[in-house]
Amino acid sequence: MRITTRGQLAVSAMTDLALRQKMRPVALSTISARQGTSLSYLEQLFSALRRAGLVDSTRGPGGGYTLARNTDQISVAEIILAVENLKSDDMQSLTGQAAQVKSMTGELWSTFNARVMDYLQSVTLKDLVAQQHAKGVVAEDLAPAAPRAKLSAKPRPLMARVGVPNSVFALGSIPVLQRR
């Protein structure tokens, strides 16, 4: 079984989502900023995760993604299979093909793939969230808001001063000696 960068990023993003979704959707842009991943790449991953039924999407302002099931019901194997466009049946056929290989180590690789898959199915998002909490990762509710500049009062209009021309045309009508 190959675990590509695509699968690793999907597991990281889903862990991030599980950490931060409380009662509202999490925007992909915030996950992108925290993970340092391209927003368009995350959109591709979450599209595949949505098709697999692992996340739900909410459109519009305040929209984003939420988990479709509880964290203890989503395994790492499901996430990887969803983004790698594989089904568990495909994985079984891959292990079956490895067993049919006419090399002396075919059985070794077939068993290895089966054990990796069993392990990934045993690890849930709940386990990954617990690991993050044990490391001291705190899921902030919102991204820290940038301090807003105070709005100043509406500027008062400048009043025309006595003896000062208020237009270019008035300036031109003043004799040269008075200008200095």
C-alpha positions as CSV (number, residue, x, y, z in Angstrom):
1,M,0.0,0.0,0.0
2,R,1.3,3.4,-0.9
3,I,0.6,6.3,1.3
4,T,1.2,9.4,-0.8
5,T,1.6,13.0,0.2
6,R,-2.0,13.4,-0.9
7,G,-3.1,10.9,1.7
8,Q,-0.9,12.5,4.4
9,L,-2.2,16.0,3.7
10,A,-5.8,14.7,3.8
11,V,-5.3,13.1,7.2
12,S,-3.7,16.3,8.5
13,A,-6.5,18.4,7.2
14,M,-9.2,16.1,8.6
15,T,-7.4,16.2,12.0
16,D,-7.3,20.0,11.9
17,L,-11.0,20.0,11.0
18,A,-11.9,17.6,13.8
19,L,-9.9,19.8,16.3
20,R,-11.6,23.0,15.3
21,Q,-15.2,22.2,14.4
22,K,-17.4,23.0,17.3
23,M,-20.8,24.0,16.2
24,R,-20.0,25.7,12.9
25,P,-18.3,24.8,9.7
26,V,-14.5,25.4,9.3
27,A,-13.4,27.3,6.2
28,L,-10.8,25.7,4.0
29,S,-8.9,29.0,3.9
30,T,-8.2,28.7,7.6
31,I,-7.1,25.1,7.3
32,S,-4.9,26.2,4.4
33,A,-3.3,28.9,6.4
34,R,-2.6,26.6,9.4
35,Q,-1.3,23.7,7.3
36,G,0.6,25.7,4.8
37,T,-1.2,23.9,1.9
38,S,-2.5,25.4,-1.2
39,L,-6.2,26.3,-1.0
40,S,-7.0,24.8,-4.4
41,Y,-5.3,21.5,-3.5
42,L,-7.4,21.4,-0.3
43,E,-10.5,22.0,-2.3
44,Q,-9.6,18.9,-4.5
45,L,-9.0,16.8,-1.4
46,F,-12.2,17.9,0.4
47,S,-14.2,17.3,-2.8
48,A,-13.1,13.7,-2.7
49,L,-13.8,13.5,1.0
50,R,-17.3,14.9,0.5
51,R,-18.0,12.4,-2.3
52,A,-16.9,9.6,0.1
53,G,-19.3,10.9,2.7
54,L,-16.7,11.8,5.3
55,V,-17.4,15.6,5.4
56,D,-20.4,17.8,4.8
57,S,-20.1,21.2,3.2
58,T,-22.0,24.4,3.9
59,R,-22.0,27.2,1.3
60,G,-22.2,30.9,1.7
61,P,-20.9,33.3,4.3
62,G,-19.9,31.4,7.4
63,G,-19.7,28.3,5.4
64,G,-17.1,25.6,5.3
65,Y,-16.8,21.9,6.1
66,T,-17.8,19.8,9.1
67,L,-17.4,16.1,9.7
68,A,-20.2,13.9,8.4
69,R,-19.8,11.5,11.3
70,N,-18.3,11.4,14.8
71,T,-14.5,11.3,15.1
72,D,-14.6,7.8,16.5
73,Q,-16.4,6.6,13.4
74,I,-13.9,7.8,10.8
75,S,-10.7,5.8,10.3
76,V,-7.5,6.9,8.7
77,A,-7.9,4.2,6.2
78,E,-11.2,5.7,5.0
79,I,-9.6,9.1,4.5
80,I,-6.7,7.7,2.5
81,L,-8.9,5.5,0.4
82,A,-11.2,8.4,-0.3
83,V,-8.5,10.8,-1.6
84,E,-6.5,8.1,-3.4
85,N,-9.6,7.2,-5.3
86,L,-9.4,3.6,-4.1
87,K,-12.1,1.4,-2.6
88,S,-11.5,-1.3,0.0
89,D,-12.3,-3.9,-2.8
90,D,-9.5,-2.4,-4.8
91,M,-7.1,-2.8,-1.9
92,Q,-8.1,-6.5,-1.6
93,S,-7.4,-7.0,-5.3
94,L,-4.0,-5.3,-4.9
95,T,-3.1,-7.6,-2.0
96,G,-4.4,-10.6,-4.1
97,Q,-2.2,-9.5,-7.0
98,A,0.8,-9.2,-4.7
99,A,0.2,-12.8,-3.5
100,Q,0.1,-14.0,-7.1
101,V,3.4,-12.6,-7.9
102,K,5.8,-15.4,-8.7
103,S,8.5,-14.2,-6.5
104,M,9.6,-15.6,-3.3
105,T,8.6,-12.5,-1.4
106,G,5.1,-12.1,-2.7
107,E,3.6,-13.5,0.5
108,L,5.6,-11.1,2.5
109,W,4.3,-8.0,0.7
110,S,0.8,-9.3,0.7
111,T,0.9,-9.8,4.5
112,F,2.6,-6.4,5.0
113,N,-0.1,-4.6,3.0
114,A,-2.9,-6.4,4.9
115,R,-1.3,-5.4,8.3
116,V,-0.8,-1.8,7.2
117,M,-4.4,-1.6,6.2
118,D,-5.6,-3.2,9.4
119,Y,-3.6,-0.7,11.4
120,L,-4.9,2.3,9.5
121,Q,-8.5,1.0,10.0
122,S,-7.9,0.8,13.7
123,V,-6.7,4.4,14.0
124,T,-9.6,6.9,14.2
125,L,-9.8,10.7,14.0
126,K,-10.6,10.6,17.7
127,D,-7.2,9.0,18.4
128,L,-5.4,11.6,16.3
129,V,-7.3,14.5,18.1
130,A,-6.4,12.9,21.5
131,Q,-2.7,12.8,20.3
132,Q,-2.8,16.5,19.4
133,H,-4.4,17.4,22.7
134,A,-1.7,15.4,24.5
135,K,1.0,17.4,22.6
136,G,-0.7,20.6,23.9
137,V,-2.3,21.7,20.7
138,V,-5.1,24.1,21.6
139,A,-7.8,24.6,19.1
140,E,-8.7,28.2,19.0
141,D,-12.3,29.1,18.3
142,L,-11.5,31.8,15.8
143,A,-8.4,33.1,14.1
144,P,-7.0,36.0,16.1
145,A,-8.6,39.1,14.9
146,A,-6.4,41.9,13.7
147,P,-6.8,45.0,15.9
148,R,-9.1,47.5,14.2
149,A,-8.1,51.0,13.8
150,K,-10.4,53.4,15.5
151,L,-12.5,55.4,13.2
152,S,-11.9,59.0,13.6
153,A,-14.7,61.5,13.6
154,K,-15.8,62.9,10.4
155,P,-13.3,65.7,9.5
156,R,-14.6,69.2,9.8
157,P,-14.7,71.2,6.6
158,L,-12.0,73.8,6.4
159,M,-13.6,77.2,6.6
160,A,-12.4,79.9,4.2
161,R,-10.1,82.3,5.9
162,V,-10.5,86.0,5.4
163,G,-8.3,87.4,2.8
164,V,-7.2,84.0,1.4
165,P,-8.4,83.2,-2.0
166,N,-10.5,80.0,-2.1
167,S,-10.0,79.1,-5.8
168,V,-7.4,79.3,-8.5
169,F,-9.4,82.0,-10.3
170,A,-9.5,84.1,-7.2
171,L,-5.7,83.7,-6.7
172,G,-5.2,85.0,-10.3
173,S,-7.2,88.1,-9.6
174,I,-4.9,89.2,-6.8
175,P,-2.2,91.7,-7.8
176,V,1.3,90.3,-7.8
177,L,2.5,92.6,-5.0
178,Q,-0.1,91.4,-2.6
179,R,0.8,87.7,-3.2
180,R,4.1,87.9,-1.5
